[in-house]
């Protein structure tokens, strides 16, 4: 009995540091030593592989991981072949300009930030130790994106929020550590029709047409940014502590896991996930009838157009001027070393929600 009691005490003591280090949402206004960063690196609709391939690897170890990787690669290749026509439909959609304007406006309206300001980057952060004003700096990082599943079952607009600490290292890139991260997604699941596969679903998205698809993305931008500022509010923090186990919500004839936080005309916000990773996801099922009835709103002005007598149409930077989309955000508390951009094929999600990469090894002689 004494041995069991002693073992329990040892396990409890070992768990205390982890409990004490539980990441929490920073208090608002969020004050950091460096300006908040909005990183806009995505120039076209991304194709995102569902989590089923990853589940194979988790279930069957190394062999499963190899099979899962092969499945993911095949899904990406097939999706890239199908998504081209959909990308052409959305070719002139100014996602980055609209997301930037909406984030800047809502962060200011809801007093989310201190007086450190905001900087907009069109590539992943790549600073060096010599340029850092202090040995240790921190920043709030927001990475938006939009994607369609490789199965063409769902369109999503997402924002990844991270609180990042950067530590200078002599002769090396600063080390980056994620202090906190949270991901927000507003999804548009496509209603299923008997006999539909990826090809048929892709054709349905294309058939919706440019203006209805842009209206969906405008709605997604508005909703996902509302979710972010709500989650950082006092109301959102208090609500996040309420139970979620066994709860679900239904909209458009589809059931989704999680506790319903808000609901409107054909959409839901749901709270789900464990502990500090608990976050918000929006669901707005769509079909031909729903999409045809969506209002087509006038495009908001981009920040560069404010104050201009004749606003010019917003345009994203040329693909050659930017880096490819970043990989999934790491878990809080993990060192990520140097920031290394990845290819679009490797960028399955922004989801947010996340595997933690190992710290990049030092180069020889450094």
C-alpha positions in Angstrom: 0.0 0.0 0.0 2.8 2.4 0.9 4.6 1.6 -2.4 1.4 2.4 -4.3 0.9 5.7 -2.3 4.5 6.7 -3.0 4.2 5.9 -6.7 1.0 8.0 -6.8 2.7 11.0 -5.1 5.7 10.7 -7.5 3.4 10.7 -10.6 1.4 13.7 -9.2 4.6 15.7 -8.6 5.8 14.9 -12.1 2.5 16.1 -13.5 2.5 19.4 -11.6 5.0 21.2 -14.0 2.8 20.2 -16.9 -0.3 21.5 -15.2 1.5 24.7 -14.2 2.7 25.2 -17.8 -0.8 24.7 -19.3 -1.0 27.3 -22.1 -3.7 29.9 -21.8 -5.1 32.6 -23.9 -3.1 35.8 -23.3 -5.1 38.6 -21.6 -6.5 41.3 -23.9 -5.3 43.8 -24.9 -2.5 41.4 -25.9 0.8 43.4 -25.5 3.9 42.1 -27.1 7.4 43.5 -27.6 7.0 43.4 -31.4 4.1 44.3 -33.7 1.5 41.7 -34.3 2.1 39.9 -37.6 -0.5 39.1 -40.3 1.2 36.6 -42.6 -0.4 36.4 -46.0 1.4 33.8 -48.1 -1.4 32.0 -49.9 -2.0 33.0 -53.5 -4.6 30.5 -54.6 -7.1 28.0 -53.3 -5.3 25.1 -51.5 -6.1 21.5 -51.8 -6.3 19.9 -48.3 -6.0 16.2 -47.5 -8.5 14.8 -44.9 -7.2 13.3 -41.7 -7.9 9.7 -42.8 -4.5 9.1 -44.2 -2.9 10.4 -41.0 -5.1 8.0 -39.0 -3.7 5.0 -40.9 -0.2 5.9 -39.8 -1.2 6.4 -36.2 -3.0 3.0 -36.2 -0.4 0.8 -37.9 2.9 2.3 -36.9 5.8 2.6 -39.4 4.1 0.6 -42.2 0.9 2.5 -41.7 2.9 5.8 -41.8 4.4 4.8 -45.2 1.0 3.8 -46.5 -0.6 6.9 -45.1 2.0 9.1 -46.8 1.5 7.3 -50.1 -2.3 7.8 -49.7 -1.8 11.5 -48.9 0.5 12.0 -51.9 -1.9 10.3 -54.2 -4.8 12.4 -52.8 -2.9 15.6 -53.3 -1.9 14.7 -56.9 -5.5 13.8 -57.8 -6.9 16.9 -56.1 -4.4 19.2 -57.9 -5.6 17.8 -61.2 -9.2 18.5 -60.3 -8.8 21.8 -58.4 -7.4 23.7 -61.4 -10.8 24.6 -62.9 -12.0 25.8 -59.5 -8.9 27.9 -59.0 -9.6 29.5 -62.4 -13.1 30.4 -61.3 -11.6 32.2 -58.2 -8.5 33.6 -60.0 -9.3 37.2 -59.4 -10.7 36.8 -55.8 -8.6 39.1 -53.5 -8.6 36.8 -50.5 -5.5 38.4 -48.9 -6.7 42.0 -49.3 -10.2 41.2 -47.8 -8.8 39.1 -44.9 -6.2 41.8 -44.1 -8.8 44.6 -44.1 -11.2 42.5 -41.9 -8.6 41.5 -39.4 -7.2 45.0 -39.1 -10.6 46.5 -38.5 -11.9 43.9 -36.0 -8.7 43.7 -34.0 -9.0 47.5 -33.6 -12.8 47.6 -32.9 -12.5 45.0 -30.2 -9.2 46.3 -28.6 -7.5 43.0 -29.0 -4.0 44.4 -29.2 -2.0 46.9 -27.2 -0.1 49.7 -28.8 2.5 47.6 -30.5 0.8 47.9 -33.9 0.4 45.5 -36.8 2.8 44.5 -39.6 1.7 42.6 -42.7 4.2 40.1 -44.1 3.9 38.3 -47.5 6.4 35.6 -46.5 7.1 33.7 -43.4 9.1 35.6 -40.7 12.8 35.2 -41.4 14.5 37.6 -39.1 18.1 37.3 -37.8 19.6 37.8 -34.4 21.4 40.9 -35.4 18.2 42.7 -36.2 16.5 41.9 -32.9 16.3 44.8 -30.5 16.4 42.6 -27.5 17.8 39.1 -26.8 14.2 37.8 -26.3 11.2 39.2 -28.2 7.6 38.1 -28.6 4.9 38.6 -31.2 1.3 37.6 -31.9 1.2 35.9 -35.3 -2.0 35.4 -37.4 -1.9 33.1 -40.5 -5.1 33.0 -42.6 -5.8 30.7 -45.5 -8.6 29.0 -47.5 -8.8 25.5 -48.8 -10.9 22.7 -50.2 -10.7 19.1 -49.2 -9.1 16.8 -51.8 -12.4 14.9 -51.8 -14.1 18.2 -52.6 -16.5 17.6 -49.7 -15.8 20.9 -47.9 -14.6 24.4 -48.5 -13.0 26.2 -45.5 -11.7 29.6 -44.4 -9.2 29.4 -41.5 -7.0 31.6 -39.2 -4.2 30.2 -37.0 -3.3 32.4 -34.0 0.0 31.9 -32.3 1.9 33.7 -29.5 5.6 33.3 -30.5 8.7 33.9 -28.4 12.0 34.5 -30.3 15.4 34.2 -28.7 18.6 35.6 -30.3 21.5 33.2 -30.9 24.9 34.4 -31.9 25.7 33.7 -35.5 22.4 31.8 -36.0 18.8 32.3 -36.8 16.8 33.2 -33.7 15.1 30.2 -32.0 11.3 30.4 -32.0 9.1 28.9 -29.4 5.3 28.7 -29.6 3.9 29.9 -26.2 0.3 29.5 -27.3 -1.6 28.5 -30.5 -5.2 28.2 -31.4 -6.9 27.6 -34.8 -10.2 28.8 -36.1 -12.1 27.4 -39.2 -15.4 28.2 -40.8 -16.4 25.3 -43.0 -18.9 24.9 -45.9 -19.6 21.1 -46.2 -21.2 20.2 -49.5 -24.4 18.2 -49.3 -23.9 14.6 -50.6 -25.7 13.2 -53.6 -26.1 9.5 -54.2 -23.3 8.3 -56.4 -21.2 11.4 -56.1 -17.4 11.0 -56.0 -14.6 13.6 -56.0 -15.1 14.4 -59.7 -18.8 15.0 -59.4 -18.4 17.1 -56.2 -15.6 19.2 -57.9 -17.9 19.8 -60.9 -20.7 21.0 -58.5 -18.4 23.5 -56.9 -17.4 24.9 -60.3 -21.0 25.0 -61.4 -21.8 27.3 -58.5 -20.0 30.1 -60.4 -17.7 32.9 -59.5 -20.0 35.3 -57.6 -21.6 32.6 -55.3 -18.2 31.1 -54.5 -16.8 34.6 -53.7 -19.9 35.2 -51.5 -19.1 32.0 -49.6 -15.5 33.0 -49.0 -16.6 36.5 -47.9 -18.9 34.9 -45.4 -16.1 32.6 -44.2 -13.8 35.6 -43.7 -16.4 37.5 -41.7 -17.3 34.5 -39.6 -13.8 33.2 -38.8 -12.6 36.7 -37.7 -15.7 37.1 -35.6 -14.8 33.7 -34.0 -11.3 34.9 -33.2 -12.3 38.1 -31.5 -15.1 36.4 -29.6 -12.7 33.7 -28.4 -10.4 36.4 -27.0 -13.2 38.2 -25.3 -14.3 37.8 -21.6 -17.5 36.2 -22.8 -15.6 33.7 -25.0 -13.1 32.8 -22.2 -15.9 32.1 -19.7 -17.9 30.1 -22.2 -14.9 28.0 -23.2 -14.7 26.6 -19.7 -18.2 25.0 -19.9 -18.6 21.2 -20.5 -18.7 19.9 -24.1 -18.6 16.1 -23.7 -21.3 14.3 -25.5 -22.7 17.4 -27.1 -23.5 18.0 -30.7 -25.4 20.4 -33.0 -27.4 19.9 -36.1 -27.7 22.2 -39.1 -28.7 21.6 -42.7 -29.6 18.0 -41.8 -26.0 17.3 -40.7 -24.8 16.6 -37.1 -21.5 18.0 -35.8 -19.7 17.2 -32.6 -19.3 20.0 -30.0 -21.3 22.4 -27.9 -23.3 24.9 -29.9 -22.0 28.4 -29.1 -23.9 30.5 -31.7 -26.3 29.7 -34.5 -27.8 31.7 -37.3 -29.4 31.1 -40.7 -28.1 27.7 -41.7 -24.8 27.9 -39.7 -23.4 27.0 -36.3 -20.4 27.7 -34.1 -19.3 24.7 -32.1 -16.8 24.5 -29.2 -14.8 21.3 -29.3 -11.4 19.9 -28.4 -9.6 19.0 -25.2 -8.4 21.5 -22.5 -6.2 24.3 -23.7 -6.7 23.1 -27.3 -10.4 23.7 -27.1 -11.4 26.0 -29.9 -14.2 27.1 -32.2 -15.3 25.7 -35.5 -18.1 27.0 -37.7 -20.3 24.8 -40.0 -22.4 26.1 -42.8 -23.7 23.2 -45.0 -24.3 24.2 -48.7 -26.0 22.8 -51.8 -27.2 24.3 -55.1 -30.3 25.9 -53.6 -28.5 27.5 -50.6 -25.7 28.9 -52.7 -28.1 30.3 -55.3 -29.9 32.2 -52.6 -26.8 33.8 -51.0 -26.5 37.6 -51.4 -23.5 38.8 -53.3 -22.1 41.7 -51.2 -20.0 44.6 -52.5 -16.3 44.0 -52.1 -14.8 45.9 -49.1 -11.9 48.3 -49.7 -8.4 47.1 -49.0 -6.3 49.1 -46.5 -4.4 50.7 -49.4 -7.6 52.0 -50.9 -8.8 53.8 -47.9 -8.9 57.5 -48.5 -8.7 57.2 -52.3 -11.3 59.0 -54.4 -11.3 56.1 -56.9 -10.6 52.8 -55.3 -8.7 50.4 -57.5 -9.6 46.7 -57.5 -7.7 44.8 -54.9 -5.1 42.4 -56.2 -2.9 39.9 -54.4 0.9 40.1 -54.9 2.4 38.1 -57.7 3.2 34.5 -56.8 6.9 35.1 -57.4 7.0 37.8 -54.7 5.9 35.4 -51.9 6.9 32.2 -50.1 4.6 29.1 -50.3 2.1 28.6 -47.5 3.5 27.7 -44.0 3.0 24.3 -42.5 0.7 23.4 -39.7 1.3 25.5 -36.6 3.2 23.6 -33.8 1.8 22.9 -30.4 2.2 25.4 -27.6 5.4 25.2 -25.6 7.5 23.6 -28.3 10.7 25.0 -29.8 10.5 25.2 -33.6 14.0 26.6 -34.3 14.3 28.3 -37.6 11.2 28.9 -39.6 11.3 26.9 -42.8 8.6 27.4 -45.5 7.2 24.2 -47.0 5.6 23.5 -50.4 1.9 23.8 -51.0 1.6 20.0 -51.4 3.0 19.5 -47.9 0.7 22.1 -46.4 -2.4 20.0 -45.7 -4.0 22.5 -43.4 -3.5 25.7 -41.5 -5.3 23.9 -38.8 -5.1 24.8 -37.9 -5.5 22.8 -35.4 -0.8 20.2 -35.4 2.3 18.4 -35.3 5.3 19.9 -33.6 8.4 19.8 -35.8 11.8 19.1 -34.2 14.2 22.0 -33.8 16.3 22.5 -36.9 19.9 21.3 -36.3 22.6 23.8 -36.4 24.6 24.2 -39.6 28.3 23.0 -39.5 30.6 25.5 -38.0 27.9 27.5 -36.2 
